[in-house]
């Protein structure tokens, strides 16, 4: 591939960046596409244990992955969930969503991050006009004759055989920032973010439970933050769940310091032993929770997708789905541009993408922040309100159907 004549350069080889490259390449095989990734380590999928970092993929996200030809590989490790149970720790309010409510086989799939990333990387390797460039740390770029020049700082490039050994200048028509919540592309575009600190930390791990998960996603809303048990499959049993415990910072620090046995006991108590005893827990990971929303999704010659444009609280598991919806819409707008003979980086193209995505993403961010505040409130009035609300939703088949279909369309 001629790296001086790229059509698309995507910074970031996470799920969203790889999916964007794959979808564009499948739909427009004439495009020259490079994915630029700072890391040199490829994700490893284990045959003996689960990755604790998971995503809850909707039907719309599955359809995108089917289109690029990777779902069959992913599906072997994906766990379909047919039911979702949500309840309040400080009351009797609860709601149960079931796929039967919408006459569908499932509500979505829980999949390990590394499974999706590995499948997408393999997909790109088989496409003729796409290149994954690892060890490339974006340092700066400038405009020249309508092209972007991307340049990594030489002292930050990994000098490894088969990778970028020297500083290199790339030229591309459109730059796509898919480089996460701390996006370098966004910073270089001088795009500001609205930033909300939730003062919570998410702890993630895999728990082996005494009872089978029955393909049910469960979430308990504690005053200190939501606790989710998400069903896992692919290793021959149905007793492993991915745990996402979003806890206030003080509690999170205490939980991080516990040994595995003590943590398992605390986890079992917080979850009301809904799946019996916690037999074991895997290595734990933690990360602070913040909501970010870019004030603009694009600049001259460049556009943001996924967490580079927006990141939300994980309580509803919609972050990656929002990013994949960005991928779908940006692909549609690039296709429209190519059909009309426009440059993919034309301002009108990027502005249409922003108009189609920013409002929906803002509404989801607002909803997640509202849920977090509502379920974190401890006074009697708010406790009564949220418990009554959960019970009302559970008693209304029509309302539950609308909520399910709206969530599955993300």
C-alpha positions in Angstrom: 0.0 0.0 0.0 1.2 3.5 -0.8 1.0 5.4 2.5 1.4 8.6 0.7 -1.9 8.2 -1.0 -4.3 7.0 1.6 -8.0 7.8 1.4 -8.8 7.1 5.0 -6.5 7.0 8.0 -8.1 5.8 11.3 -6.3 6.4 14.5 -7.1 3.7 17.1 -7.4 -0.1 16.7 -10.1 -0.7 19.2 -13.5 -2.2 18.4 -14.9 1.0 16.9 -11.8 1.9 14.8 -11.4 -1.6 13.4 -15.1 -1.9 12.7 -15.0 1.5 10.8 -12.1 0.3 8.7 -13.8 -3.1 8.0 -17.2 -1.6 7.0 -15.6 1.0 4.7 -13.4 -1.6 3.1 -16.2 -4.1 2.5 -18.5 -1.5 1.0 -15.9 0.4 -0.9 -13.0 -1.9 -1.9 -11.4 0.8 -4.0 -10.5 2.9 -0.9 -7.0 2.8 0.5 -7.3 2.6 4.3 -4.8 2.5 7.1 -5.5 1.9 10.8 -2.8 3.4 13.0 -2.3 1.9 16.5 0.2 2.9 19.1 0.4 -0.6 20.7 2.3 -3.4 19.2 0.6 -6.1 21.2 -2.2 -8.2 19.6 -5.0 -9.3 21.9 -4.9 -12.9 22.9 -8.1 -15.0 23.2 -7.7 -17.8 25.8 -9.2 -21.2 25.5 -9.3 -21.6 29.3 -10.5 -18.4 30.8 -12.7 -15.3 29.9 -11.6 -11.8 29.4 -13.3 -9.8 32.2 -13.8 -6.8 29.9 -17.0 -7.4 27.9 -19.5 -5.6 25.7 -23.3 -6.1 25.5 -23.9 -6.0 21.8 -27.4 -5.1 20.4 -29.0 -6.6 17.4 -28.0 -3.6 15.3 -24.3 -4.1 16.3 -24.5 -7.7 15.5 -25.9 -6.9 12.0 -22.9 -4.6 11.4 -20.5 -7.4 12.4 -22.4 -9.9 10.2 -22.0 -7.6 7.3 -18.2 -7.5 7.6 -18.1 -11.2 8.0 -16.9 -11.7 11.6 -20.0 -12.7 13.5 -19.5 -16.4 12.9 -16.1 -16.3 14.6 -17.4 -14.0 17.4 -20.6 -16.0 17.9 -18.7 -19.1 19.2 -17.8 -17.1 22.3 -20.9 -14.8 22.5 -23.5 -15.4 25.1 -27.1 -14.5 24.1 -29.2 -13.2 26.9 -32.9 -13.7 26.8 -33.8 -11.9 30.0 -32.7 -8.8 32.0 -33.6 -8.4 35.6 -33.1 -5.0 37.3 -33.9 -4.2 41.0 -33.4 -1.6 43.6 -31.3 -2.4 46.7 -33.3 0.0 48.8 -36.9 -1.1 48.1 -39.1 -3.7 46.4 -39.1 -2.1 42.9 -37.9 -4.4 40.1 -38.4 -5.0 36.4 -37.8 -8.0 34.2 -37.4 -7.7 30.4 -37.7 -10.8 28.3 -37.1 -11.4 24.6 -40.5 -13.0 24.5 -41.9 -9.5 25.1 -40.8 -8.6 21.6 -41.0 -12.0 19.9 -37.3 -12.2 19.4 -34.8 -15.0 20.3 -32.7 -12.8 22.5 -32.1 -9.2 23.8 -28.5 -9.1 22.7 -25.1 -10.8 23.3 -22.4 -10.5 25.9 -19.0 -10.8 24.3 -15.5 -10.5 25.5 -13.7 -7.4 24.2 -10.6 -9.4 23.0 -12.8 -11.8 21.0 -14.4 -9.0 19.0 -11.0 -7.2 18.4 -9.3 -10.4 17.4 -12.0 -11.2 14.8 -11.9 -7.7 13.3 -8.1 -7.7 13.1 -8.3 -11.0 11.2 -10.9 -9.5 8.9 -8.6 -6.6 8.0 -5.7 -8.9 7.3 -7.8 -10.6 4.6 -8.8 -7.3 2.9 -6.4 -6.1 0.1 -6.6 -2.4 0.5 -6.4 -2.1 4.3 -3.3 -2.0 6.4 -2.9 -2.1 10.2 0.1 -0.1 11.2 1.2 -0.9 14.8 3.7 1.0 16.9 2.5 4.3 15.4 2.0 7.1 17.9 0.3 10.1 16.4 2.3 13.3 17.3 1.2 16.0 14.9 -0.2 16.8 11.5 -0.7 19.7 9.2 -2.7 20.6 6.1 -1.0 20.6 2.7 -2.7 20.8 -0.7 -5.9 19.3 0.8 -4.1 16.3 2.4 -3.3 15.6 6.0 0.2 14.6 7.0 0.5 12.4 10.0 3.7 12.2 11.8 4.7 10.2 14.9 7.5 11.5 17.1 10.4 9.2 16.4 11.4 8.6 20.0 8.0 7.2 20.7 7.9 4.6 17.9 8.6 1.0 18.8 11.7 -0.2 17.1 10.6 -3.8 16.5 11.2 -5.9 13.4 8.3 -5.7 11.0 7.0 -2.5 12.6 7.6 1.2 12.1 11.3 1.6 12.8 11.6 5.3 11.8 9.5 8.4 11.9 7.2 8.4 8.9 4.9 10.9 7.3 1.6 9.6 5.9 -0.8 11.4 3.6 -4.5 10.9 3.7 -7.7 12.5 2.5 -9.7 12.0 5.7 -8.5 11.4 9.3 -10.8 9.5 11.6 -10.2 9.7 15.4 -11.2 6.5 17.1 -8.6 6.8 19.8 -10.7 6.7 22.9 -11.8 9.0 25.6 -8.4 10.7 25.8 -8.2 11.2 22.1 -5.1 12.7 20.7 -6.9 13.5 17.4 -9.5 15.5 19.4 -6.8 17.4 21.3 -4.9 18.3 18.1 -8.2 19.6 16.6 -8.6 21.8 19.7 -12.1 20.4 20.2 -13.3 20.9 23.8 -15.2 18.4 25.8 -18.0 18.7 28.3 -16.7 16.5 31.1 -18.6 15.0 34.1 -16.8 13.2 36.9 -19.1 10.6 38.4 -16.8 10.1 41.4 -17.1 6.4 40.9 -14.7 3.6 39.9 -15.8 0.6 37.8 -14.3 -2.7 39.0 -14.5 -5.6 36.5 -13.7 -9.3 36.8 -15.2 -12.7 36.1 -17.0 -14.5 38.8 -17.6 -18.3 38.9 -21.0 -18.8 40.6 -22.7 -21.7 42.3 -25.8 -21.5 40.2 -26.1 -21.2 36.3 -26.8 -17.7 35.0 -29.7 -19.0 32.8 -28.7 -16.5 30.0 -30.0 -13.7 32.2 -28.3 -10.3 32.6 -28.8 -9.0 36.2 -28.3 -5.5 37.6 -28.8 -4.4 41.2 -28.9 -0.7 41.9 -27.1 0.0 45.2 -26.8 3.5 46.7 -23.1 3.4 46.1 -23.5 2.4 42.4 -24.9 -0.3 40.1 -23.7 -3.9 40.2 -24.1 -6.0 37.1 -23.7 -9.8 36.5 -23.5 -10.5 32.8 -23.7 -14.1 31.5 -20.7 -15.6 29.7 -20.5 -18.6 27.4 -18.0 -20.4 25.1 -15.9 -22.4 27.6 -18.3 -25.2 28.2 -20.3 -24.0 31.3 -23.0 -21.5 32.2 -21.8 -20.5 35.7 -19.4 -17.7 34.8 -20.5 -14.1 34.7 -18.7 -10.9 33.9 -19.0 -8.5 36.8 -19.2 -4.7 36.5 -19.3 -3.0 39.9 -19.5 0.7 39.7 -18.8 2.0 43.2 -18.3 5.3 44.8 -14.6 6.1 45.1 -14.2 5.4 48.8 -15.9 2.0 48.6 -14.0 1.2 45.4 -10.6 1.9 47.1 -11.6 -0.5 49.9 -12.7 -3.2 47.5 -9.5 -3.0 45.4 -7.4 -3.6 48.6 -9.3 -6.9 49.5 -7.9 -10.3 48.7 -9.9 -12.5 46.3 -11.7 -14.4 49.0 -12.8 -11.3 50.9 -13.8 -9.6 47.6 -15.9 -12.6 46.6 -17.7 -12.5 50.0 -18.4 -8.8 49.6 -19.5 -9.3 46.0 -21.9 -12.2 47.0 -23.4 -10.0 49.8 -23.9 -7.0 47.5 -25.6 -9.2 44.9 -27.9 -10.9 47.5 -26.5 -14.3 46.5 -28.9 -14.3 43.5 -26.6 -16.9 41.9 -25.6 -18.7 45.1 -22.1 -18.6 46.4 -19.3 -16.9 44.5 -16.9 -19.8 44.1 -14.0 -17.7 42.6 -13.1 -14.4 41.0 -10.6 -13.6 38.4 -8.0 -10.8 38.3 -9.8 -7.5 38.9 -9.4 -4.3 36.8 -10.6 -0.9 37.7 -11.0 2.5 35.9 -12.5 5.8 36.9 -15.9 6.8 35.5 -16.4 10.0 33.6 -18.8 11.2 31.0 -17.4 13.2 28.1 -19.0 14.7 25.1 -17.1 16.6 22.4 -18.6 20.0 21.5 -17.9 19.2 17.9 -17.4 15.8 16.1 -15.3 17.2 13.3 -12.7 19.7 12.2 -10.9 20.5 8.9 -10.3 17.1 7.3 -10.9 15.0 10.4 -13.8 13.5 12.3 -14.4 11.7 15.7 -16.2 8.5 16.4 -16.8 6.3 19.5 -15.3 7.3 22.8 -13.2 10.0 21.1 -16.5 11.8 20.6 -18.5 10.6 23.6 -18.1 8.3 26.6 -20.9 7.4 29.1 -21.5 5.6 32.3 -21.4 1.8 31.8 -24.6 1.1 33.7 -26.6 0.3 30.6 -23.8 -1.1 28.6 -24.4 1.1 25.5 -21.0 2.7 25.0 -19.7 0.4 22.3 -23.1 0.2 20.6 -23.2 4.0 20.3 -19.7 3.9 18.8 -20.8 1.2 16.3 -23.8 3.4 15.4 -21.3 6.2 14.6 -19.5 3.8 12.4 -22.7 2.9 10.5 -23.7 6.6 10.0 -20.3 7.8 9.0 -20.0 5.0 6.5 -23.3 6.0 5.0 -22.3 9.6 4.7 -18.9 8.7 3.1 -20.9 6.5 0.6 -23.2 9.4 -0.2 -20.1 11.6 -0.8 -18.4 9.2 -3.1 -21.6 8.7 -5.1 -21.9 12.5 -5.5 -18.2 12.9 -6.4 -17.4 14.7 -3.2 -14.2 14.3 -1.1 -14.9 12.2 2.1 -13.4 15.0 4.1 -15.7 17.6 2.6 -17.2 19.8 5.4 -20.8 19.1 4.3 -20.2 15.3 4.7 -18.8 15.6 8.2 -21.5 18.1 9.2 -24.2 15.7 8.1 -22.6 12.9 10.2 -22.6 15.2 13.2 -26.2 16.2 12.8 -27.3 12.6 12.6 -25.3 11.4 15.6 -24.7 14.2 18.1 -28.3 14.7 19.2 -28.9 10.9 19.8 -25.6 10.6 21.7 -26.4 13.6 23.9 -29.8 12.2 24.8 -28.2 8.9 25.8 -25.6 10.6 27.9 -28.3 12.7 29.6 -30.3 9.6 30.3 -27.4 7.7 31.8 -26.5 10.7 34.1 -30.1 10.9 35.2 -30.3 7.2 36.0 -27.1 7.5 38.0 -28.4 10.4 40.0 -31.8 8.9 40.5 -30.5 5.5 41.8 -27.8 7.2 43.9 -30.3 9.3 45.8 -31.0 8.0 49.3 -33.8 10.2 50.6 -37.3 8.6 51.1 -38.9 10.6 48.3 -36.5 9.5 45.6 -36.5 5.9 46.8 -40.3 5.8 46.6 -40.2 7.4 43.1 -37.7 5.0 41.6 -39.3 1.9 43.2 -42.7 2.9 42.0 -41.3 3.6 38.5 -39.7 0.2 38.2 -42.9 -1.5 39.3 -45.0 0.5 36.9 -42.7 -0.4 34.0 -42.8 -4.0 35.0 -46.6 -4.0 35.0 -46.8 -2.4 31.5 -46.1 -4.9 28.6 -46.4 -2.0 26.1 -43.9 0.2 27.9 -41.5 -2.7 28.3 -41.7 -3.5 24.6 -41.0 0.1 23.7 -38.0 0.2 26.0 -36.6 -3.0 24.7 -37.0 -2.1 21.0 -35.4 1.4 21.7 -32.4 -0.2 23.4 -31.9 -2.9 20.7 -31.9 -0.2 18.0 -28.9 1.5 19.4 
